[in-house]
Amino acid sequence: MNGDTTVQLLWFAGAFTLVLSSLLARRLPMSDWLKMALAWIAIFALVFLVIRTWQLVA
């Protein structure tokens, strides 16, 4: 792994941790928590794919 990939992986892990902790702090029912967690995963995956595609094109 080169330095850029490591930084990107750390950023993603930190962002995911922030989202996960905010969901846990709300003390919602598990079904609502799961729906929101999946929505956040989809959002981060979409942003990651857009950035990755932009890097490959540029």
N, C-alpha and C positions, 0 to 999 in steps of 0.2 A: 504494500500500500504506500502510495506516495503521500506527501504532506497535505495536499489539497483534499484528497479523499478522506483522510483522517479528520480534518477539520469539518468537512461536510457531515461525516458520520457523527461526530460529537455534537454539532449543531442540531441535527435531526433528533438525536437522543435527548438533548436538553429540551428542545421544543416539545417533544412527546411527553417528557416527564412533567413539564408545566401543565399541559392539557390534562394528563391523567390525574395529577394532584388536584386540579380544579374540579374535576368530576367527582373525585372521592370526597372533597370537602363539602359538597352540596348534599350529601346523604340522601340520594334519590333511590327509588326502587330499582332493583337490578335490571329490569327490562328497559327502563328509561336510560339507565347508565350505559347499557350495552348499545342501544341505538345511537346515543351521542358519541360513544367511543368509536363506533364504526363510521359515523359521519366524519369525525376528526381524522381518522385514518385515511379515509377517502380524500379529504381535503389536502392533507400533507402529501399523499401519493400523487395527486394531480399536480400540485405545485412542483414536486420533485421531477415528475415527467416533463413538465413544461420547461423547467430550467435545464434539465439534461438534454432535451431535444434542441433547445436554443444553443447550448454549448457545442453540440455535434454539428449544427448547421453553420455556426459562426467560424 
